[in-house]
Amino acid sequence: MQKKLLKICIVGKTNAGKSTLLNSLVGETVSISNKKINTTEDLIIGLVNLKNNQLIFYDTPGINNLKKNTNFKINFKRNLWQGLNESDLIIYLIDIKNYYKDEIKNHILKLNETKKDIIIIFNKNDLIDKKTILPKIKELDCELKVDSYFSISAKKKLGIDNLKTYLIKKTYFSEWIFNNNEITNKDDIFISNECTRSMMLSLLNKEVPYNIEIINKTFKYLRNSELKIKQEIKISNNRYKKIILGKKGEKIKEIRTKSQKFISKILKTKVHLYINLVLDAD
């Protein structure tokens, strides 16, 4: 059977549920979700291989990075546009509880410049009366060039199968880019680092989590199949050290404990996590 392919870029505002949608489509945790802004720094790829079809999904930073040019945002903007440029189709994801017509219109008009098919997906439909969605679709459809509309709950996996069926119909004949047994372009080391970064985003205030770098030093499966991980957290300013450590080291202990539990859940094995703070000499 001849192979078929489709590359899809998932875009939307922070907290629209992009990472949750990607994980629901793939069926495994390949992208870490968090309520803080710009949780997704890298361009994370998720893969769905169904019979002779390969769907490649790009999970991108928030769409607010379309126009921003500050140095802090430049990496986010580059990864967003990389996903847009490499894709065949764009999913614009909306948190239905945060619907702002003018903002959506501006984003879609900008995305139309890519000359690619766009589908709008209303996410979190389990939290509202579904009857309120149809008027919004009609409202947008009068003014925007959009290929199709969907209503889903990524968290509860409602509407995911219908979305996959639609996307498979859009595939075209092509050799696959990834192997049949792959589900992401990121390895377990990256995912474990992301777990710790996510916990730091959740447990620390303001700019601190955005000014650290997490580096894996040890990632080793032991004879009993348990996993030993050592991570180095590089901080750019010594004043962050006291904040991350917390009173009597309680904050770093909480970060380590929750990250260890998170990694264990994703990788499905007992994890022994060790964290060390290091001041970046550069």
C-alpha positions in Angstrom: 0.0 0.0 0.0 1.5 3.4 -1.0 2.4 5.6 1.9 0.7 9.0 2.5 1.7 12.0 4.6 0.3 15.2 6.1 2.2 17.8 8.1 0.1 19.9 10.5 1.0 22.9 12.6 -0.9 23.5 15.8 -1.2 27.2 16.7 -3.2 29.2 19.2 -2.9 31.4 22.3 -1.2 30.3 25.5 -3.5 27.9 27.4 -5.6 27.1 24.4 -4.6 23.5 24.9 -2.1 22.9 22.1 0.2 20.5 24.0 -2.8 18.7 25.5 -4.2 18.3 21.9 -0.9 17.0 20.7 -0.7 14.4 23.5 -4.3 13.3 22.9 -3.7 12.8 19.2 -0.4 10.9 19.7 -1.8 8.9 22.7 1.3 9.6 24.8 2.8 12.6 26.6 5.3 14.2 24.1 4.7 17.8 25.0 4.5 19.3 28.5 1.5 21.6 29.2 1.5 24.4 31.8 -0.6 27.4 32.5 2.3 29.8 32.4 3.0 31.7 29.1 5.5 30.2 26.6 5.6 26.7 28.1 6.6 25.3 24.7 10.0 26.6 23.8 11.1 24.1 21.3 9.4 23.0 18.1 8.0 19.6 19.4 6.9 17.1 16.8 4.2 14.4 17.5 3.6 11.5 15.2 0.5 9.5 14.4 0.9 6.5 12.1 -2.3 4.9 11.0 -2.1 2.1 8.4 -0.4 3.8 5.4 -0.9 7.4 6.7 1.6 9.4 8.7 0.4 12.6 10.4 3.1 14.9 11.6 2.1 17.5 14.2 4.1 20.6 15.2 3.4 22.0 18.6 4.4 25.6 18.6 4.9 28.5 21.0 1.9 30.8 21.6 0.6 32.6 18.5 1.3 35.9 20.3 4.9 35.4 19.0 3.8 36.0 15.4 4.8 39.7 15.5 7.0 40.1 18.6 10.7 40.8 17.9 12.3 41.3 21.3 15.5 39.2 22.0 13.6 37.3 24.7 10.9 36.2 22.2 13.1 35.6 19.1 13.5 31.9 19.7 9.8 31.5 20.2 9.0 33.4 17.0 11.6 31.3 15.0 10.1 28.0 16.2 6.6 29.2 15.5 7.4 30.2 11.9 9.4 27.0 11.4 6.3 25.0 12.2 4.1 27.1 9.9 6.6 26.9 7.0 7.0 23.2 7.2 3.3 22.3 7.5 0.7 21.5 4.9 -2.2 22.5 7.1 -2.7 24.8 10.1 -4.9 24.0 13.1 -5.9 27.2 14.9 -6.9 26.2 18.4 -9.3 28.3 20.5 -10.1 28.0 24.2 -13.9 28.3 23.8 -14.1 30.0 27.3 -11.8 32.8 26.0 -13.4 33.6 22.7 -12.5 37.1 21.2 -13.7 37.5 17.7 -11.5 40.4 16.6 -8.3 38.8 18.0 -9.1 35.5 16.2 -9.8 37.4 13.0 -6.5 39.2 13.1 -4.6 35.9 13.7 -6.4 34.1 10.9 -5.8 37.0 8.4 -2.1 36.8 9.3 -2.0 33.0 8.9 -3.8 33.3 5.5 -0.6 34.8 4.2 1.0 31.3 4.4 -1.5 30.2 1.6 -2.2 27.0 3.5 -5.5 25.4 4.5 -6.6 26.4 8.0 -9.1 24.7 10.3 -10.4 26.3 13.5 -10.9 24.0 16.5 -12.9 25.1 19.5 -11.4 23.3 22.5 -12.7 22.6 26.0 -16.3 22.1 24.8 -16.9 20.0 27.9 -16.9 23.2 29.9 -19.7 25.0 28.1 -23.1 24.6 26.5 -22.3 23.2 23.0 -25.2 25.2 21.5 -23.1 28.3 21.9 -20.5 27.2 19.5 -22.5 27.2 16.3 -23.3 30.9 16.3 -19.6 31.6 16.8 -18.8 29.4 13.7 -21.3 31.3 11.6 -19.9 34.6 12.9 -16.4 33.7 11.9 -17.3 32.0 8.6 -18.9 35.2 7.3 -15.5 37.0 7.4 -12.7 34.4 7.3 -11.3 32.0 4.8 -11.2 28.7 6.8 -11.3 25.2 5.5 -13.4 23.6 8.3 -14.4 23.9 12.0 -14.3 21.4 14.8 -15.4 21.3 18.4 -13.4 19.1 20.8 -12.2 18.5 24.4 -8.5 17.7 24.1 -8.3 16.8 27.8 -11.2 14.4 27.7 -10.4 13.2 24.1 -13.8 14.2 22.8 -13.9 14.7 19.0 -10.3 13.5 18.6 -11.2 10.5 16.4 -13.4 12.7 14.1 -10.5 15.1 13.8 -8.1 12.3 12.8 -10.5 11.0 10.2 -10.7 14.4 8.6 -6.9 14.8 8.6 -6.3 11.4 7.1 -8.6 12.4 4.2 -6.2 15.3 3.6 -3.1 13.2 3.3 -1.2 12.9 0.0 1.0 10.3 -1.5 4.6 10.7 -0.2 7.3 8.7 1.6 7.2 9.0 5.3 9.6 11.3 7.1 9.7 9.2 10.4 9.8 5.5 11.1 6.6 3.6 12.0 7.6 3.1 15.7 8.4 6.8 16.4 5.9 9.1 18.2 8.0 12.2 18.6 11.3 13.9 17.5 12.2 14.4 21.2 13.9 11.7 23.4 13.2 10.7 27.0 16.0 13.0 28.2 14.4 16.0 26.7 11.0 15.1 28.1 12.4 14.5 31.6 14.1 18.0 31.4 10.8 19.5 30.3 9.1 17.9 33.3 11.4 19.7 35.7 11.1 23.0 33.8 7.3 22.7 34.0 7.5 22.2 37.7 9.7 25.3 38.0 7.2 27.2 35.9 4.4 26.1 38.2 6.2 26.7 41.6 8.3 29.8 41.0 7.2 33.3 40.3 7.9 35.9 37.7 11.0 35.7 35.5 13.0 33.0 37.3 11.9 29.9 35.3 12.7 31.7 32.0 16.3 32.4 33.1 17.4 28.9 33.8 18.7 26.1 31.6 18.2 22.4 32.5 21.0 20.1 31.5 20.9 16.3 31.8 24.1 14.9 33.4 23.0 11.3 33.9 20.2 9.2 32.4 20.7 5.6 33.3 18.5 2.6 33.7 19.5 0.4 36.6 19.5 -3.4 36.8 16.1 -3.3 38.5 14.7 -1.2 35.5 14.5 1.9 37.7 15.8 5.1 36.2 18.5 7.3 37.7 18.5 10.9 36.5 20.9 13.7 37.4 20.0 17.2 36.2 22.0 20.4 36.4 20.0 23.7 36.6 22.1 26.6 35.3 21.0 30.0 36.7 22.0 33.2 35.0 22.0 35.3 38.2 23.1 34.3 41.7 20.0 36.1 43.2 17.8 33.3 41.7 19.6 30.7 43.8 17.9 31.7 47.1 14.5 31.8 45.4 14.9 28.4 43.8 16.2 26.8 47.0 13.5 28.3 49.2 13.4 28.4 53.0 15.6 25.6 54.3 15.8 24.1 50.8 12.0 23.4 50.8 11.3 24.8 47.3 14.0 22.9 45.5 12.9 19.7 47.3 9.3 20.3 46.2 10.4 20.8 42.6 12.5 17.6 42.7 9.8 15.5 44.3 7.0 16.7 41.9 9.2 16.4 38.8 10.4 12.9 39.9 6.7 11.8 40.2 5.8 13.5 36.8 8.7 11.8 35.0 7.9 8.4 36.6 4.3 8.7 35.4 5.3 9.5 31.8 8.1 7.0 31.4 6.2 4.4 33.4 9.0 3.4 35.7 10.3 4.4 39.2 12.6 7.4 38.9 15.4 8.6 41.2 15.9 12.3 40.4 18.9 14.4 41.6 19.0 18.1 41.0 22.0 20.4 41.3 22.0 24.2 41.0 25.0 25.8 39.1 25.7 29.5 38.4 26.4 30.0 34.7 29.9 31.5 34.6 29.2 33.0 31.2 
